[in-house]
Amino acid sequence: MEVWQQILIYAVIGFGGVVLGAWLQRRAMREERAAREETELTSSMRNLLSEIESNLGLIEQPLTGWSLAPFETDIWDAHKGKILYLSSELQKSLREAYLWIHKANAVVETHLAHDSRGGGHFDNLYRQMIEKVKAPAQKARDELKDWLNSREA
């Protein structure tokens, strides 16, 4: 075998090694990114579950009449874009729950702006709204718990 043939073989082997190394590195980075995104999604959904449970706890508290408490929506506002990675049924449940939560919060904001003395029309409207929040929030909570449990299994 001549020298130029040996050089060509070594060049092909070297080039193949570089290409293979780059491919393996990109593959490892993709897998790492996918694992990180999965961890972030699970963490976000755990936080969202905690927020829903907190809101359900707020529903169970007796209404004092002096202050209508707004529901928490910070986690939802920060992570609602991530629900696109969930099943369509779970997405629908979460959207419906937070739709009613936002409507109830609008009643609270209106109450604070117009009738902050307590009692009256806004208290009754708020009571109606929290009853409408309860069922969708419980459904979303249960489906989110099931989703999280399926991730841990």
Backbone torsions as a table, in degrees:
resi	resn	phi	psi	omega
1	MET	NA	135.2	-177.0
2	GLU	-81.3	164.9	-176.7
3	VAL	-62.6	-43.3	-178.1
4	TRP	-63.9	-32.3	178.1
5	GLN	-70.0	-39.8	177.3
6	GLN	-64.7	-41.8	178.5
7	ILE	-62.7	-41.8	178.9
8	LEU	-62.9	-43.3	179.0
9	ILE	-63.0	-45.9	178.7
10	TYR	-63.6	-37.5	178.5
11	ALA	-65.1	-42.7	178.6
12	VAL	-65.0	-42.9	178.6
13	ILE	-63.7	-44.1	179.2
14	GLY	-63.4	-45.8	179.1
15	PHE	-63.2	-42.5	178.1
16	GLY	-62.0	-38.6	177.8
17	GLY	-64.7	-40.7	178.6
18	VAL	-65.3	-45.2	179.8
19	VAL	-63.2	-44.9	179.3
20	LEU	-63.2	-42.3	178.4
21	GLY	-62.3	-43.2	178.7
22	ALA	-64.3	-41.7	179.8
23	TRP	-63.9	-44.1	179.2
24	LEU	-64.3	-37.9	178.6
25	GLN	-65.9	-44.7	178.2
26	ARG	-63.3	-39.0	178.9
27	ARG	-63.4	-44.3	178.9
28	ALA	-63.3	-39.8	178.7
29	MET	-65.7	-40.0	177.3
30	ARG	-62.5	-44.5	179.7
31	GLU	-64.5	-40.3	178.5
32	GLU	-64.9	-42.5	179.2
33	ARG	-64.4	-41.8	179.0
34	ALA	-63.7	-41.0	178.6
35	ALA	-65.8	-40.3	178.9
36	ARG	-65.4	-42.4	178.8
37	GLU	-64.6	-38.7	177.9
38	GLU	-64.2	-42.9	178.4
39	THR	-64.0	-42.9	178.7
40	GLU	-63.9	-41.2	179.1
41	LEU	-63.4	-46.5	179.8
42	THR	-62.4	-43.1	178.7
43	SER	-63.1	-43.6	178.8
44	SER	-61.6	-41.5	-178.5
45	MET	-71.3	-31.9	173.6
46	ARG	-63.8	-43.3	178.0
47	ASN	-64.3	-38.9	178.1
48	LEU	-65.5	-40.3	176.6
49	LEU	-61.1	-42.4	178.0
50	SER	-61.4	-41.1	178.9
51	GLU	-65.1	-41.9	178.8
52	ILE	-63.6	-43.5	179.0
53	GLU	-63.6	-37.9	176.3
54	SER	-63.4	-42.1	178.3
55	ASN	-65.6	-38.1	176.4
56	LEU	-66.0	-35.5	175.1
57	GLY	-64.3	-36.2	177.3
58	LEU	-64.4	-36.5	178.6
59	ILE	-63.6	-36.6	-176.5
60	GLU	-75.7	-17.1	179.8
61	GLN	-73.1	143.8	178.7
62	PRO	-67.0	144.9	179.7
63	LEU	-79.6	123.2	-175.4
64	THR	-83.4	-25.5	-179.0
65	GLY	92.4	-27.0	179.4
66	TRP	-85.2	-33.3	179.9
67	SER	-143.2	123.7	173.6
68	LEU	-87.9	125.3	-174.8
69	ALA	-88.5	130.8	176.0
70	PRO	-75.7	151.6	176.3
71	PHE	-79.1	154.4	177.8
72	GLU	-78.7	137.9	176.6
73	THR	-138.8	7.9	-175.2
74	ASP	-60.8	-45.7	-178.4
75	ILE	-66.2	-43.2	177.8
76	TRP	-59.4	-47.3	-178.7
77	ASP	-61.0	-36.5	-177.8
78	ALA	-78.3	-31.3	-170.5
79	HIS	-122.4	11.0	-176.1
80	LYS	-63.4	-23.7	177.0
81	GLY	-68.0	-23.1	-178.1
82	LYS	-77.7	-12.1	-178.9
83	ILE	-70.1	-10.7	177.4
84	LEU	-62.9	-19.9	178.9
85	TYR	-87.0	-2.0	-179.5
86	LEU	-96.1	171.0	178.2
87	SER	-65.0	155.3	-178.0
88	SER	-64.1	-33.3	178.7
89	GLU	-66.0	-43.7	178.6
90	LEU	-67.4	-39.3	175.7
91	GLN	-58.1	-45.9	-179.0
92	LYS	-62.2	-43.9	-179.9
93	SER	-62.9	-44.2	179.9
94	LEU	-65.5	-43.1	179.3
95	ARG	-62.9	-42.0	179.9
96	GLU	-64.9	-43.6	179.6
97	ALA	-60.5	-46.9	-177.8
98	TYR	-75.1	-22.7	172.1
99	LEU	-61.5	-48.1	179.5
100	TRP	-68.4	-35.2	177.4
101	ILE	-62.8	-43.9	178.9
102	HIS	-65.9	-36.3	176.7
103	LYS	-64.8	-42.6	178.4
104	ALA	-64.3	-39.5	177.7
105	ASN	-65.2	-32.0	176.5
106	ALA	-65.4	-37.0	176.4
107	VAL	-63.7	-42.6	179.1
108	VAL	-62.4	-44.9	179.8
109	GLU	-62.7	-41.0	178.3
110	THR	-65.5	-40.8	177.9
111	HIS	-59.1	-46.0	-179.1
112	LEU	-64.8	-34.0	-177.6
113	ALA	-78.3	-31.5	-170.7
114	HIS	-116.4	-35.8	-169.1
115	ASP	-139.7	58.8	-174.1
116	SER	-78.8	5.3	179.7
117	ARG	-74.4	-18.5	-179.0
118	GLY	97.6	156.5	179.8
119	GLY	74.6	179.6	172.7
120	GLY	86.0	-159.6	-172.6
121	HIS	-59.3	-42.3	-175.1
122	PHE	-69.1	-33.0	176.4
123	ASP	-63.3	-44.8	178.9
124	ASN	-65.2	-42.1	178.5
125	LEU	-63.6	-40.3	178.5
126	TYR	-64.4	-42.7	177.6
127	ARG	-59.0	-42.4	178.0
128	GLN	-63.6	-41.9	-178.3
129	MET	-66.4	-41.6	-178.9
130	ILE	-67.8	-28.2	174.3
131	GLU	-68.2	-34.9	177.9
132	LYS	-74.8	-25.7	178.2
133	VAL	-74.8	-35.9	-168.5
134	LYS	-56.9	-55.4	-175.2
135	ALA	-63.7	-49.2	178.4
136	PRO	-63.2	-35.1	179.4
137	ALA	-67.9	-40.3	177.5
138	GLN	-64.9	-41.4	178.9
139	LYS	-63.3	-45.5	179.0
140	ALA	-62.5	-41.8	179.0
141	ARG	-60.4	-48.1	-177.7
142	ASP	-63.5	-43.0	179.5
143	GLU	-67.7	-36.5	178.6
144	LEU	-68.7	-38.3	175.5
145	LYS	-61.7	-44.2	178.7
146	ASP	-61.1	-42.4	179.8
147	TRP	-62.5	-45.3	179.8
148	LEU	-65.1	-39.9	178.2
149	ASN	-64.0	-36.4	178.7
150	SER	-68.3	-27.9	177.9
151	ARG	-74.1	-32.4	-177.3
152	GLU	-83.2	-20.0	-177.7
153	ALA	-78.5	NA	NA
